[in-house]
Amino acid sequence: MAQLNLSDIDALAPSLVPSLLAALDGQPLNPVERSARDLFAAWHYDVSPDSAAATIWQRFILLYDYDVLHPIWTYYKISAPPITPGALPEEFGSGATPSPLVGGFADDSLQGLLARLTSTDPSNAIFSPPSVPRRTAVDVLRQAFSESVKEIAARRGGNPSTWRYGDQHFVMMTSLLKSGTLDAGPYSYGGDGYTIDALLSNPIVRGGKPLGGVHRGGSSWRYVMDWGTGDATSSFPGGTSENPASPWYDNGIADWLAGKYTPMLSGDAAIAASKGRTWTLRP
């Protein structure tokens, strides 16, 4: 269970990447696209800090959603901000939905629908709304792949193997007071909204500006209970008192980042571990 809590396997990727690879077979790819395609072919769907394929995947799925659905929003006059090259997700919608104010389950539902139609009904009318020339899922897969590789290469150079996910994807333990002074991080980290070790949040704003690629939402408290022995372990990055003078304010961050757990004690074991210290709670 401790290992499962740390899983960074993206649950959506296996339903789309094989279709993408099939769509790219036999296509005249440039050297950067070919290298990116090879990364996908060898990828085990891990969204880990060292994965370069994860970097391409995150941009690809965003652009695939956009390329399929934005023409529909436009045709039916549903308000949706236009995309600009290199734009952050929140600048034109959180993914499949037309607005950053709509996301979560709506995004998941639409992305799941697109993944299913891509593999089972690639000629579905959703891929070819009245506002665009006739096309199929295969056409949009190729388009989104080419766009994503071109955009990332423009920012990070022409060698896809160096596009580490963790170089632009971070977790921050944010202050409840929204104070940058009391924040901890950002720390390079993996995960996304489709991994068990989840990491996803609305943009963090400090000094009036959003922090690109920095997240605070995810599996903050990890807990494993052995119902046979009664032993329990947990991992929590910091305290909740919002008191930076407390020794427990951020003492758990290093272990949390490393995936380490601490035994949860009770009774005599807890008393022994406290070395005689006691707390008295007063109203």
C-alpha positions in Angstrom: 0.0 0.0 0.0 2.9 2.4 0.7 4.2 1.7 -2.8 0.8 2.1 -4.3 0.4 5.5 -2.6 3.4 6.7 -4.6 2.3 5.5 -8.0 2.9 8.0 -10.7 1.3 6.0 -13.6 -1.1 8.2 -15.6 -4.4 6.4 -15.9 -5.5 8.2 -19.1 -2.3 7.8 -21.1 -2.7 4.0 -21.9 -6.0 4.8 -23.6 -4.6 7.4 -26.0 -0.9 6.8 -26.6 -1.3 3.6 -28.6 -3.7 5.4 -30.9 -1.2 8.2 -31.2 1.6 5.9 -32.1 -0.5 4.1 -34.7 -1.5 7.5 -36.2 2.2 8.4 -36.5 3.3 5.2 -38.2 4.6 5.9 -41.7 4.4 9.6 -41.3 7.2 11.9 -42.5 8.4 13.1 -39.1 11.2 15.6 -38.6 14.1 14.5 -36.4 12.7 16.2 -33.2 9.3 14.6 -33.8 10.8 11.2 -34.5 12.8 11.4 -31.2 9.6 12.4 -29.3 7.7 9.6 -31.0 10.4 7.1 -29.8 10.1 8.4 -26.3 6.4 7.7 -26.3 7.0 4.2 -27.8 9.3 3.3 -24.9 7.2 5.1 -22.2 5.6 3.1 -19.4 3.1 6.0 -18.6 5.0 7.2 -15.6 4.7 10.9 -14.9 7.9 11.0 -12.9 10.3 14.0 -12.6 12.9 12.4 -14.8 10.5 11.4 -17.6 10.7 13.4 -20.9 7.7 11.6 -22.4 5.6 12.9 -19.5 6.5 16.5 -20.6 5.3 15.8 -24.1 2.2 14.0 -22.9 1.0 16.9 -20.7 1.2 19.3 -23.6 -0.2 16.8 -26.1 -3.3 15.9 -24.1 -4.1 19.6 -23.5 -3.7 20.4 -27.2 -5.6 17.3 -28.3 -8.6 18.3 -26.2 -8.3 21.8 -27.5 -8.0 20.9 -31.2 -11.0 18.6 -31.0 -13.3 20.7 -28.8 -12.5 24.3 -29.3 -14.0 24.4 -32.9 -17.2 23.1 -31.3 -17.2 25.8 -28.7 -16.6 28.3 -31.5 -19.3 27.0 -33.8 -22.0 27.0 -31.1 -20.8 30.4 -29.8 -19.8 29.1 -26.4 -17.4 31.6 -24.8 -13.9 30.2 -24.7 -10.6 32.2 -24.8 -8.3 31.5 -27.8 -5.1 29.6 -27.4 -1.7 31.1 -27.9 1.5 29.2 -28.4 3.1 28.3 -25.1 0.0 29.5 -23.1 -0.5 28.0 -19.7 -3.6 25.7 -19.4 -5.5 28.2 -17.2 -5.2 30.9 -19.9 -7.6 29.1 -22.3 -9.4 26.6 -20.1 -8.3 23.9 -17.8 -8.2 21.3 -20.6 -11.3 19.9 -22.2 -13.7 22.5 -20.9 -14.0 26.0 -22.4 -13.3 27.9 -19.2 -10.9 27.7 -16.3 -14.0 28.0 -14.1 -15.2 24.6 -15.3 -13.0 21.6 -14.7 -12.6 18.7 -12.4 -15.2 16.0 -13.2 -16.2 17.9 -16.4 -12.7 17.7 -17.7 -12.4 14.0 -16.7 -15.6 13.1 -18.4 -14.8 14.9 -21.7 -11.3 13.5 -21.8 -12.6 10.0 -21.1 -15.1 10.4 -23.9 -12.5 11.6 -26.3 -10.1 8.7 -25.4 -12.9 6.2 -26.0 -14.0 7.7 -29.3 -10.4 7.9 -30.5 -9.9 4.2 -30.2 -13.5 2.9 -31.0 -15.0 5.5 -33.3 -12.3 7.7 -34.9 -14.7 8.9 -37.6 -17.2 10.3 -35.1 -18.7 13.6 -35.9 -17.1 15.2 -32.8 -13.8 15.2 -34.6 -15.2 17.0 -37.6 -17.7 19.7 -36.5 -19.3 21.9 -39.2 -16.7 24.7 -38.7 -13.7 22.6 -39.9 -12.8 20.6 -42.9 -13.7 16.9 -42.8 -11.2 15.1 -40.5 -10.9 12.0 -38.2 -9.3 11.4 -34.8 -6.1 10.3 -36.6 -5.8 13.8 -38.2 -6.3 15.5 -34.9 -3.8 13.2 -33.1 -1.1 14.1 -35.7 -1.9 17.8 -35.5 -1.8 17.9 -31.6 1.5 15.9 -31.6 3.2 18.2 -34.1 2.0 21.3 -32.2 3.1 20.0 -28.8 6.6 19.0 -30.0 7.1 22.3 -31.8 6.0 24.3 -28.8 8.2 22.5 -26.3 11.2 22.6 -28.7 10.9 26.3 -29.0 11.1 26.7 -25.2 13.5 23.8 -24.3 15.6 23.0 -27.3 15.6 20.4 -30.0 16.6 17.4 -27.9 13.4 15.8 -26.5 15.4 13.5 -24.2 16.4 16.5 -22.1 12.8 17.6 -21.5 12.5 16.4 -17.9 9.1 16.7 -16.5 10.4 17.8 -13.1 12.3 20.8 -14.6 9.0 22.6 -15.0 6.6 20.7 -12.7 6.7 21.5 -9.0 4.9 21.1 -5.7 4.6 23.8 -3.1 3.5 23.6 0.6 1.5 26.8 0.6 0.8 29.0 3.6 -2.8 29.1 4.7 -2.2 32.9 4.9 -1.1 32.9 1.3 2.2 34.4 2.3 5.2 33.7 0.1 7.4 34.1 3.2 5.7 31.2 4.9 5.5 28.9 1.8 7.8 25.9 1.5 9.1 25.1 -1.9 8.6 24.8 -4.8 10.1 21.3 -5.1 10.5 19.4 -8.3 7.9 16.6 -8.4 6.0 14.2 -10.6 2.3 13.2 -10.8 -0.7 14.8 -12.3 -4.5 14.6 -12.0 -4.6 11.0 -13.3 -2.0 9.5 -10.9 -2.6 7.9 -7.5 0.1 10.2 -6.2 -1.9 13.1 -7.5 -0.6 16.6 -8.0 -3.0 19.2 -9.5 -4.4 22.5 -8.4 -5.6 25.9 -9.6 -2.8 28.4 -10.2 -1.0 29.6 -7.2 -0.7 33.4 -7.2 2.0 35.2 -5.4 2.8 38.9 -5.9 -0.2 39.2 -8.2 1.3 36.7 -10.7 0.5 33.0 -11.2 3.4 30.6 -10.6 3.6 28.5 -13.7 3.9 24.7 -13.2 3.6 25.0 -9.4 0.9 22.9 -7.7 -0.3 22.5 -4.2 -3.2 20.0 -4.4 -2.6 16.3 -4.1 -1.9 13.4 -1.8 -0.9 15.5 1.1 -1.5 12.9 3.8 -0.5 9.3 3.1 -1.6 6.6 5.5 -1.2 2.9 5.6 -2.9 0.6 8.2 -2.1 -3.0 8.8 -5.4 -4.4 10.2 -3.7 -7.6 11.1 -1.0 -6.2 13.4 -2.6 -2.9 14.2 0.5 -1.1 13.0 0.1 2.1 11.1 2.4 4.5 9.2 1.9 7.9 7.7 3.5 10.7 5.8 2.5 14.3 6.2 4.7 17.2 4.9 4.0 19.8 7.6 1.9 21.0 10.5 -1.4 22.8 10.2 -0.9 25.4 13.0 0.5 28.0 10.6 3.1 28.7 13.2 6.5 28.9 11.5 8.2 28.9 14.9 6.9 25.4 15.6 9.5 22.6 15.1 6.7 20.7 13.3 5.9 23.4 10.8 7.7 21.8 7.9 9.7 19.0 9.4 7.9 16.3 7.4 8.6 17.7 4.0 11.8 15.9 3.2 10.4 12.5 4.1 7.2 13.2 2.2 9.1 14.1 -0.9 11.2 11.0 -0.6 8.2 8.8 0.0 9.2 7.8 3.5 6.7 6.9 6.3 6.8 7.4 10.0 5.2 4.9 12.5 2.0 6.1 14.2 2.3 5.2 17.8 -0.2 4.9 20.6 -0.3 3.8 24.2 3.0 2.9 25.9 4.9 3.1 22.6 3.8 6.7 22.2 4.7 7.6 25.8 8.1 6.0 25.4 8.8 7.9 22.2 7.8 11.2 23.8 10.6 10.9 26.3 8.4 12.1 29.1 7.0 15.2 27.5 3.3 15.7 27.9 0.8 18.2 26.4 -2.0 19.7 28.3 -4.9 21.0 26.3 -6.9 23.9 27.7 -10.1 25.5 26.3 
